[in-house]
Amino acid sequence: MQRAARSDASSPLVAQLRARASAGSRIVAPAVVLPGARSPRSSSTLTRRLQWERRSRTRLRLSDTAVVLAATVLVAAGTTADGARLVMAPGSALAAPALTALVWLIALAAFHSRDADVLGAGATEYRRVAHATGLAFAALAAPALAVDWPDLRVQLLVALPSGALGLLFCRWLCRRWLVERRRAGEFASRTILVGERDEIAYVLERLQAVRDLSYHIVGVAVRGGGGPVEMRGRVIPALPADATVAESATRMGADTVILAARTDADPDYLTRLRRQLEGTCAELVLFSRLTDVAGPRISFRPVDGLPLIQVRIPTFEGGRHVLKRALDVVVSSCALVVVAMLAIPIAIAIKLDSPGPVLFRQQRIGRDGQGFAMLKFRTMHVDAEERLEELRERNEGAGPLFKLKDDPRVTRVGRFLRRHSLDELPQFWNALRGDMSVVGPRPPLPNEANDYDEVVVRRLYLKPGITGLWQISGRSDLTWQESVQLDLRYVENWSVMQDLMIIFRTARLVLHPMGAY
């Protein structure tokens, strides 16, 4: 300490200050600028990225507020005996909708339902909106039950459910708008891929398979050198090997970097890269080979500064599965009402087109390897099984599946039913009975299930579904490997909100068929 004091006292700066003090002059501290101490400033690309994220949040905030106010005020107006009550007695009529709207909007903000990382794809956004509505219901249920407040009870029973549907519909419209903008090259993250060539190729393949438009790949930095790569018919340039990732990101106008590289040999590489990108990029995305693990199962647990990635092990029983069974009962019961109305004209058309029964029963394998008789409207001639062997060499299906686009065994009415998935309507009876679920893996034939290995057999951990990821992703146009991957991903990562999204997308495919034959 004494040596440090003597060193300071002998410095020219201290001597100059002391001389000025003894002369009675005013001491002004000199401006000292340390190199490298200036905090990073946002680049123009990052600023543009943050601007469109703010605009998206503002748009959602306005639409959420409009829906919430419309639901609460309209329900309040509908429950009044005279519309003038809203003006003459605002304290009694507007208190309930005002409280409901306030709590509801706070819940939507608390659940981060407008964060940029959940917009445009996946079920997380819809799940957060539903959870926020549930929290608002729980928060308002206590005062509604504690005091005699009928207006608030009406808000709970009518405004919240109807408003939740309105919120989800508006979010869907906003998502459609965002996807269209991304197809036009807007509101997408300009992204650089960094890593080994095989890892980069795998990431590009997965992005192309899931049709993810949120990342617009503008360049690749291949470790060890290498030329450009191709994605969706577009050649992606390779970045110079002598430039840092941050320099390449600035030159390419990128706001996101996906790291698809193994960093075991250099544990400090990730920290250095993160610091280099400060002020340049908004996101550093780490690619992981945990490709079948969905976001809700992954969480971070910092333990005394040690960042740990926690992967929750999937379970195949418990409360979530009871809720899934309840959803099956409700959806299949409502669907059977529609099926009952459509069954008569479909049955008449089947009978007039070809002789044979209206319904077709086929043995399929369900949960835990249990067999059951699956119902379908008959779409083939009655001798279809006998003619199978002569058509085997013309098989166009993937893996053990037999599929033929122009199968001569299919009747004229059967082609129409298959194209619009109407032949599968009787399976709602299987779902009501409990043999199947509304959403789940594809129900396999016994000869298919007999050839399952220890990985593919995991498809049988859940009940097979009338629809699923396999159906909304291409059905018969999928390869065997793609179909297996989709089913395994669903089995381990399913959620009620994802089931509702699949049901909604299936309804769209009935009107606009894809891969059904």
C-alpha positions as CSV (number, residue, x, y, z in Angstrom):
1,M,0.0,0.0,0.0
2,Q,2.9,2.4,0.8
3,R,4.6,1.6,-2.5
4,A,1.4,2.3,-4.3
5,A,1.0,5.6,-2.5
6,R,4.5,6.7,-3.4
7,S,4.0,5.6,-7.0
8,D,0.8,7.8,-7.2
9,A,2.5,10.7,-5.5
10,S,5.4,10.7,-8.0
11,S,3.2,10.5,-11.1
12,P,3.3,13.6,-13.3
13,L,-0.5,14.0,-13.1
14,V,-0.5,14.2,-9.3
15,A,2.5,16.6,-9.3
16,Q,0.6,18.9,-11.8
17,L,-2.5,18.9,-9.7
18,R,-0.6,19.8,-6.5
19,A,1.1,22.6,-8.3
20,R,-2.2,24.0,-9.5
21,A,-3.6,23.7,-5.9
22,S,-0.7,25.5,-4.4
23,A,-1.1,28.3,-6.9
24,G,-4.8,28.6,-6.0
25,S,-6.0,27.7,-9.4
26,R,-9.2,25.7,-9.9
27,I,-8.6,22.0,-10.4
28,V,-10.4,20.3,-13.3
29,A,-10.1,16.6,-13.7
30,P,-8.8,15.7,-17.2
31,A,-10.9,13.6,-19.5
32,V,-9.5,10.1,-19.5
33,V,-10.8,7.5,-22.1
34,L,-9.8,3.9,-21.5
35,P,-9.7,1.9,-24.7
36,G,-12.2,-1.0,-24.8
37,A,-14.3,0.4,-21.9
38,R,-17.1,1.7,-24.1
39,S,-20.2,-0.4,-23.9
40,P,-21.3,-2.0,-27.2
41,R,-23.8,0.0,-29.2
42,S,-26.6,-1.6,-31.3
43,S,-25.9,-2.1,-35.0
44,S,-28.4,-0.9,-37.6
45,T,-29.4,-4.6,-38.2
46,L,-30.0,-5.2,-34.5
47,T,-31.9,-1.9,-34.2
48,R,-34.2,-2.9,-37.1
49,R,-34.8,-6.3,-35.5
50,L,-35.7,-4.8,-32.2
51,Q,-38.0,-2.3,-33.9
52,W,-40.1,-5.0,-35.6
53,E,-40.3,-7.0,-32.4
54,R,-41.7,-3.9,-30.6
55,R,-44.2,-3.3,-33.4
56,S,-45.3,-6.9,-33.2
57,R,-45.8,-6.6,-29.4
58,T,-47.7,-3.4,-29.8
59,R,-50.0,-4.9,-32.4
60,L,-50.7,-7.9,-30.2
61,R,-51.2,-5.6,-27.2
62,L,-53.8,-3.6,-29.1
63,S,-55.6,-6.7,-30.4
64,D,-55.6,-8.4,-27.0
65,T,-57.0,-5.2,-25.4
66,A,-59.7,-4.9,-28.1
67,V,-60.8,-8.5,-27.7
68,V,-60.8,-8.4,-23.9
69,L,-62.8,-5.2,-23.8
70,A,-65.3,-6.4,-26.4
71,A,-65.9,-9.6,-24.5
72,T,-66.3,-8.1,-21.1
73,V,-68.4,-5.0,-22.1
74,L,-70.7,-6.9,-24.5
75,V,-71.4,-9.5,-21.9
76,A,-72.1,-6.8,-19.3
77,A,-74.4,-5.0,-21.8
78,G,-76.2,-8.3,-22.6
79,T,-76.9,-9.1,-19.0
80,T,-78.5,-5.7,-18.2
81,A,-82.3,-5.4,-18.4
82,D,-81.9,-1.9,-20.0
83,G,-78.9,-0.7,-22.0
84,A,-79.2,2.7,-20.3
85,R,-78.1,1.1,-17.0
86,L,-74.5,1.3,-18.2
87,V,-74.7,5.1,-18.3
88,M,-77.0,5.7,-15.4
89,A,-75.4,3.3,-12.9
90,P,-71.8,2.9,-14.0
91,G,-70.6,1.9,-10.6
92,S,-72.8,-1.2,-10.5
93,A,-72.6,-2.2,-14.2
94,L,-69.0,-1.4,-15.2
95,A,-67.2,-2.6,-12.0
96,A,-67.3,-6.3,-13.0
97,P,-66.2,-5.9,-16.6
98,A,-63.5,-3.3,-15.6
99,L,-62.1,-5.6,-13.0
100,T,-62.2,-8.6,-15.3
101,A,-60.5,-6.8,-18.1
102,L,-57.8,-5.4,-15.8
103,V,-56.9,-8.8,-14.3
104,W,-57.0,-10.5,-17.7
105,L,-54.7,-8.1,-19.4
106,I,-52.3,-8.2,-16.4
107,A,-52.3,-12.0,-16.7
108,L,-51.5,-11.9,-20.4
109,A,-48.5,-9.6,-19.7
110,A,-47.3,-11.7,-16.7
111,F,-47.2,-14.9,-18.8
112,H,-45.1,-13.2,-21.5
113,S,-47.6,-14.2,-24.2
114,R,-46.3,-11.5,-26.6
115,D,-42.5,-12.4,-26.4
116,A,-40.9,-12.5,-29.9
117,D,-39.5,-16.0,-29.4
118,V,-42.9,-17.6,-29.2
119,L,-44.5,-15.8,-32.1
120,G,-45.0,-17.4,-35.5
121,A,-44.7,-21.1,-34.8
122,G,-45.4,-23.8,-32.2
123,A,-48.0,-24.1,-29.4
124,T,-46.2,-22.0,-26.8
125,E,-47.9,-18.7,-27.7
126,Y,-51.4,-20.3,-27.5
127,R,-50.6,-22.1,-24.4
128,R,-49.5,-18.9,-22.6
129,V,-52.8,-17.2,-23.7
130,A,-54.8,-20.1,-22.3
131,H,-52.8,-20.2,-19.0
132,A,-53.2,-16.4,-18.6
133,T,-57.0,-16.8,-19.1
134,G,-57.0,-19.6,-16.5
135,L,-55.1,-17.5,-14.0
136,A,-57.5,-14.6,-14.5
137,F,-60.4,-17.0,-13.9
138,A,-58.8,-18.3,-10.7
139,A,-58.0,-14.8,-9.4
140,L,-61.6,-13.6,-10.1
141,A,-63.3,-16.7,-8.8
142,A,-62.5,-15.9,-5.1
143,P,-64.3,-12.5,-5.0
144,A,-67.1,-13.9,-7.2
145,L,-67.8,-16.6,-4.6
146,A,-67.0,-14.6,-1.5
147,V,-69.6,-11.9,-2.2
148,D,-72.9,-11.8,-3.9
149,W,-71.7,-10.4,-7.2
150,P,-73.8,-11.9,-10.1
151,D,-72.2,-9.6,-12.7
152,L,-68.8,-10.9,-12.0
153,R,-70.0,-14.5,-12.1
154,V,-71.4,-13.9,-15.6
155,Q,-68.0,-12.5,-16.6
156,L,-66.4,-15.7,-15.4
157,L,-68.9,-18.0,-17.1
158,V,-69.4,-16.2,-20.4
159,A,-66.9,-13.4,-21.0
160,L,-63.7,-15.4,-20.2
161,P,-64.5,-18.5,-22.3
162,S,-65.8,-16.5,-25.3
163,G,-63.0,-14.0,-25.0
164,A,-60.4,-16.8,-24.8
165,L,-61.6,-18.1,-28.1
166,G,-61.5,-14.6,-29.5
167,L,-57.9,-14.1,-28.3
168,L,-56.8,-17.4,-29.8
169,F,-58.5,-16.6,-33.1
170,C,-56.8,-13.1,-33.2
171,R,-53.4,-14.7,-32.4
172,W,-54.0,-17.1,-35.3
173,L,-54.7,-14.3,-37.7
174,C,-51.6,-12.4,-36.5
175,R,-49.6,-15.5,-37.0
176,R,-50.9,-15.9,-40.5
177,W,-50.0,-12.3,-41.2
178,L,-46.5,-12.8,-39.8
179,V,-45.9,-16.0,-41.8
180,E,-46.9,-14.2,-45.0
181,R,-44.5,-11.4,-44.2
182,R,-41.7,-13.8,-43.5
183,R,-42.4,-15.5,-46.9
184,A,-41.8,-12.1,-48.4
185,G,-38.5,-11.8,-46.6
186,E,-39.7,-9.5,-43.8
187,F,-39.7,-10.0,-40.0
188,A,-37.4,-13.0,-40.3
189,S,-34.1,-13.3,-38.4
190,R,-31.1,-12.9,-40.8
191,T,-29.1,-15.8,-39.6
192,I,-25.5,-17.1,-39.8
193,L,-24.8,-20.8,-39.2
194,V,-21.5,-21.6,-37.6
195,G,-20.1,-25.1,-37.2
196,E,-18.8,-28.2,-38.9
197,R,-20.1,-29.0,-42.4
198,D,-22.1,-32.1,-41.3
199,E,-23.7,-30.2,-38.4
200,I,-24.6,-27.3,-40.6
201,A,-26.2,-29.6,-43.2
202,Y,-28.3,-31.3,-40.5
203,V,-29.6,-28.0,-39.2
204,L,-30.5,-26.8,-42.7
205,E,-32.2,-30.2,-43.3
206,R,-34.3,-29.8,-40.1
207,L,-35.2,-26.2,-40.9
208,Q,-36.4,-27.2,-44.3
209,A,-38.3,-30.2,-43.0
210,V,-40.3,-28.2,-40.5
211,R,-40.7,-25.3,-43.0
212,D,-39.4,-22.8,-40.4
213,L,-39.5,-19.3,-41.8
214,S,-38.3,-17.5,-38.7
215,Y,-34.7,-18.0,-39.7
216,H,-33.4,-16.6,-43.0
217,I,-30.0,-18.1,-43.5
218,V,-27.7,-15.6,-45.2
219,G,-24.3,-17.3,-44.7
220,V,-22.4,-20.2,-43.2
221,A,-19.1,-20.2,-41.4
222,V,-17.7,-23.7,-41.9
223,R,-15.1,-24.6,-39.4
224,G,-12.0,-25.9,-41.1
225,G,-13.0,-24.2,-44.4
226,G,-15.3,-25.1,-47.2
227,G,-17.5,-23.8,-49.9
228,P,-21.1,-22.7,-50.0
229,V,-24.1,-25.0,-49.2
230,E,-27.5,-25.4,-50.7
231,M,-30.9,-25.0,-49.0
232,R,-34.3,-25.1,-50.7
233,G,-32.7,-24.7,-54.1
234,R,-30.8,-21.6,-52.9
235,V,-27.0,-21.4,-52.6
236,I,-25.9,-20.0,-49.2
237,P,-22.5,-18.4,-49.4
238,A,-19.6,-19.4,-47.2
239,L,-18.1,-16.7,-45.1
240,P,-14.4,-15.8,-45.2
241,A,-12.3,-18.0,-42.9
242,D,-10.1,-15.1,-41.8
243,A,-13.0,-13.0,-40.4
244,T,-14.5,-13.4,-37.0
245,V,-18.2,-14.3,-36.6
246,A,-19.0,-10.8,-35.4
247,E,-17.3,-9.2,-38.4
248,S,-19.2,-11.6,-40.7
249,A,-22.5,-10.8,-39.0
250,T,-21.9,-7.1,-39.4
251,R,-21.0,-7.5,-43.0
252,M,-24.0,-9.7,-43.8
253,G,-26.5,-7.7,-41.8
254,A,-27.3,-10.7,-39.6
255,D,-29.0,-10.4,-36.2
256,T,-28.9,-14.1,-35.2
257,V,-26.1,-16.7,-35.0
258,I,-26.8,-20.4,-34.8
259,L,-23.8,-22.3,-33.3
260,A,-23.8,-25.9,-34.6
261,A,-20.3,-26.7,-33.5
262,R,-18.7,-28.9,-30.9
263,T,-16.9,-26.7,-28.3
264,D,-15.5,-29.5,-26.1
265,A,-11.9,-28.8,-27.2
266,D,-12.3,-25.1,-26.4
267,P,-14.6,-24.5,-23.4
268,D,-14.1,-20.7,-23.5
269,Y,-15.1,-20.4,-27.2
270,L,-18.8,-19.9,-26.4
271,T,-18.1,-17.2,-23.9
272,R,-15.8,-15.4,-26.3
273,L,-18.3,-15.7,-29.2
274,R,-21.1,-14.3,-27.0
275,R,-19.1,-11.3,-26.0
276,Q,-18.0,-10.6,-29.6
277,L,-21.6,-10.5,-30.7
278,E,-22.6,-7.9,-28.1
279,G,-24.2,-5.0,-29.9
280,T,-24.2,-7.0,-33.2
281,C,-26.8,-9.7,-32.8
282,A,-29.9,-10.2,-30.7
283,E,-29.6,-14.0,-30.3
284,L,-27.0,-16.7,-30.1
285,V,-28.8,-20.0,-30.7
286,L,-27.1,-23.2,-29.6
287,F,-28.0,-26.3,-31.7
288,S,-28.4,-29.5,-29.7
289,R,-28.8,-33.1,-30.9
290,L,-31.7,-33.3,-28.4
291,T,-33.9,-33.0,-31.6
292,D,-36.9,-34.9,-30.1
293,V,-37.1,-32.8,-27.0
294,A,-39.6,-30.0,-27.1
295,G,-39.1,-26.6,-25.4
296,P,-41.4,-27.2,-22.4
297,R,-39.3,-30.1,-21.4
298,I,-36.1,-28.1,-21.4
299,S,-35.3,-25.6,-18.6
300,F,-32.2,-24.0,-17.2
301,R,-31.1,-24.3,-13.6
302,P,-28.1,-22.1,-12.6
303,V,-26.5,-23.6,-9.5
304,D,-24.0,-21.2,-7.9
305,G,-23.1,-19.8,-11.3
306,L,-23.0,-23.2,-13.0
307,P,-25.5,-23.2,-15.9
308,L,-27.2,-26.6,-16.1
309,I,-29.7,-27.7,-18.8
310,Q,-32.5,-29.8,-17.3
311,V,-34.4,-32.2,-19.6
312,R,-37.6,-33.4,-17.9
313,I,-38.2,-37.2,-18.5
314,P,-41.5,-37.8,-20.2
315,T,-44.3,-39.6,-18.3
316,F,-47.1,-41.7,-19.7
317,E,-49.6,-41.5,-16.9
318,G,-51.0,-39.0,-14.4
319,G,-53.1,-35.9,-14.5
320,R,-52.1,-34.8,-18.0
321,H,-53.2,-38.0,-19.5
322,V,-56.5,-37.9,-17.6
323,L,-57.0,-34.4,-19.2
324,K,-56.2,-35.9,-22.6
325,R,-58.8,-38.6,-22.1
326,A,-61.4,-36.0,-21.1
327,L,-60.6,-34.0,-24.3
328,D,-61.1,-37.2,-26.3
329,V,-64.5,-37.8,-24.7
330,V,-65.7,-34.3,-25.4
331,V,-64.4,-34.0,-28.9
332,S,-65.5,-37.5,-30.0
333,S,-69.0,-37.0,-28.5
334,C,-69.5,-33.7,-30.4
335,A,-68.0,-35.2,-33.6
336,L,-70.3,-38.3,-33.5
337,V,-73.3,-35.9,-33.7
338,V,-71.9,-34.7,-37.0
339,V,-71.0,-38.2,-38.1
340,A,-74.6,-39.3,-37.5
341,M,-75.8,-36.7,-39.9
342,L,-73.3,-37.6,-42.6
343,A,-73.4,-41.3,-42.2
344,I,-76.7,-41.8,-44.1
345,P,-75.7,-40.1,-47.4
346,I,-72.2,-41.7,-47.2
347,A,-73.7,-45.1,-46.6
348,I,-76.1,-44.7,-49.5
349,A,-73.3,-43.6,-51.8
350,I,-71.1,-46.6,-50.8
351,K,-74.0,-49.1,-51.4
352,L,-74.8,-47.6,-54.8
353,D,-71.2,-47.6,-55.9
354,S,-70.2,-51.2,-55.1
355,P,-71.6,-54.2,-53.3
356,G,-70.5,-54.9,-49.7
357,P,-70.8,-53.6,-46.2
358,V,-70.8,-49.9,-45.4
359,L,-68.3,-50.2,-42.5
360,F,-64.9,-51.9,-42.7
361,R,-63.3,-53.4,-39.5
362,Q,-59.5,-53.8,-39.5
363,Q,-57.3,-55.1,-36.8
364,R,-54.9,-52.5,-35.5
365,I,-52.4,-52.3,-32.6
366,G,-53.1,-49.8,-29.8
367,R,-51.4,-48.7,-26.6
368,D,-49.1,-51.2,-24.9
369,G,-49.4,-53.5,-27.9
370,Q,-53.1,-54.3,-27.4
371,G,-55.1,-55.1,-30.5
372,F,-58.5,-53.6,-31.3
373,A,-60.9,-53.4,-34.3
374,M,-60.7,-50.0,-36.0
375,L,-63.8,-48.8,-37.8
376,K,-63.7,-47.0,-41.2
377,F,-66.2,-46.4,-44.0
378,R,-65.4,-49.0,-46.7
379,T,-63.4,-47.4,-49.6
380,M,-62.3,-50.6,-51.4
381,H,-64.0,-53.5,-53.2
382,V,-64.7,-56.5,-51.0
383,D,-61.9,-58.6,-52.6
384,A,-59.2,-56.0,-51.8
385,E,-57.2,-58.4,-49.5
386,E,-57.1,-61.2,-52.1
387,R,-55.8,-58.8,-54.7
388,L,-53.1,-57.3,-52.5
389,E,-50.3,-59.8,-53.5
390,E,-50.6,-59.0,-57.2
391,L,-50.1,-55.3,-56.5
392,R,-47.2,-55.8,-54.0
393,E,-44.5,-55.1,-56.5
394,R,-46.1,-51.7,-57.4
395,N,-45.9,-50.5,-53.7
396,E,-45.2,-46.8,-53.4
397,G,-45.5,-46.7,-49.6
398,A,-42.6,-46.0,-47.2
399,G,-41.1,-48.8,-45.2
400,P,-43.5,-51.6,-44.3
401,L,-46.5,-49.5,-45.4
402,F,-48.3,-50.4,-48.6
403,K,-49.6,-47.4,-50.5
404,L,-50.5,-47.0,-54.2
405,K,-51.8,-43.6,-55.5
406,D,-53.8,-45.3,-58.3
407,D,-54.9,-48.4,-56.4
408,P,-57.4,-50.2,-58.6
409,R,-59.1,-51.7,-55.5
410,V,-60.4,-48.3,-54.4
411,T,-63.9,-47.5,-55.4
412,R,-65.0,-44.2,-57.0
413,V,-66.8,-43.1,-53.8
414,G,-63.8,-44.4,-51.8
415,R,-61.4,-42.0,-53.6
416,F,-63.5,-39.1,-52.6
417,L,-63.8,-40.3,-49.0
418,R,-60.1,-40.9,-48.7
419,R,-59.2,-37.6,-50.3
420,H,-61.2,-35.7,-47.7
421,S,-60.5,-38.1,-44.8
422,L,-64.2,-38.9,-44.5
423,D,-63.6,-42.6,-44.4
424,E,-62.1,-42.1,-40.9
425,L,-65.1,-40.5,-39.3
426,P,-66.3,-43.8,-37.6
427,Q,-63.0,-43.9,-35.7
428,F,-64.5,-41.3,-33.3
429,W,-66.5,-44.2,-31.9
430,N,-63.1,-45.9,-31.2
431,A,-62.0,-42.7,-29.5
432,L,-65.1,-42.6,-27.4
433,R,-64.7,-46.2,-26.3
434,G,-61.0,-45.6,-25.4
435,D,-59.3,-47.7,-28.1
436,M,-58.0,-44.6,-29.7
437,S,-57.4,-41.0,-29.0
438,V,-58.4,-38.1,-31.2
439,V,-54.8,-37.1,-31.6
440,G,-51.9,-39.5,-31.4
441,P,-49.5,-41.7,-33.4
442,R,-50.6,-43.5,-36.6
443,P,-52.4,-46.8,-35.7
444,P,-50.2,-49.6,-37.1
445,L,-51.2,-52.9,-38.6
446,P,-50.1,-56.0,-36.7
447,N,-47.5,-57.0,-39.3
448,E,-46.0,-53.5,-39.0
449,A,-45.8,-53.6,-35.2
450,N,-44.1,-57.0,-35.2
451,D,-41.1,-55.5,-37.0
452,Y,-40.7,-52.5,-34.6
453,D,-37.3,-52.2,-33.0
454,E,-36.7,-51.0,-29.4
455,V,-36.9,-47.4,-30.6
456,V,-39.9,-47.5,-32.9
457,V,-42.0,-49.5,-30.4
458,R,-42.2,-46.3,-28.3
459,R,-45.0,-45.3,-30.7
460,L,-47.1,-47.7,-28.8
461,Y,-46.7,-45.9,-25.5
462,L,-49.7,-43.7,-26.3
463,K,-53.1,-44.5,-27.8
464,P,-53.1,-44.2,-31.6
465,G,-54.9,-41.2,-33.0
466,I,-57.5,-40.4,-35.6
467,T,-55.1,-37.6,-36.6
468,G,-51.6,-36.5,-35.5
469,L,-48.4,-34.8,-36.6
470,W,-48.1,-37.4,-39.4
471,Q,-51.4,-36.4,-40.9
472,I,-50.9,-32.6,-40.9
473,S,-47.3,-33.0,-42.2
474,G,-48.0,-34.9,-45.4
475,R,-49.5,-38.3,-44.6
476,S,-48.6,-40.7,-47.5
477,D,-46.1,-38.2,-48.9
478,L,-43.8,-38.8,-45.9
479,T,-41.0,-41.3,-45.9
480,W,-41.1,-44.0,-43.3
481,Q,-38.3,-42.4,-41.3
482,E,-40.1,-39.0,-41.3
483,S,-43.3,-40.7,-40.1
484,V,-41.5,-42.5,-37.3
485,Q,-39.7,-39.3,-36.2
486,L,-43.0,-37.3,-36.1
487,D,-44.7,-40.0,-34.0
488,L,-41.9,-40.4,-31.6
489,R,-41.7,-36.6,-31.1
490,Y,-45.4,-36.5,-30.4
491,V,-45.3,-39.3,-27.9
492,E,-42.6,-37.7,-25.8
493,N,-43.7,-34.0,-26.1
494,W,-47.5,-33.9,-26.5
495,S,-49.6,-31.3,-24.8
496,V,-53.3,-30.4,-24.7
497,M,-52.7,-27.1,-26.6
498,Q,-50.7,-29.0,-29.3
499,D,-53.6,-31.4,-29.6
500,L,-56.0,-28.6,-30.2
501,M,-53.7,-27.1,-32.8
502,I,-53.5,-30.4,-34.6
503,I,-57.3,-30.8,-34.5
504,F,-57.7,-27.3,-36.0
505,R,-55.1,-28.0,-38.8
506,T,-56.7,-31.3,-39.5
507,A,-60.0,-29.6,-40.1
508,R,-58.3,-27.3,-42.6
509,L,-56.7,-30.3,-44.4
510,V,-60.2,-31.9,-44.8
511,L,-61.1,-28.9,-47.0
512,H,-57.6,-28.7,-48.7
513,P,-56.3,-32.2,-48.8
514,M,-52.6,-33.0,-49.0
515,G,-51.0,-36.4,-49.2
516,A,-54.3,-38.3,-48.8
517,Y,-54.9,-41.2,-51.2
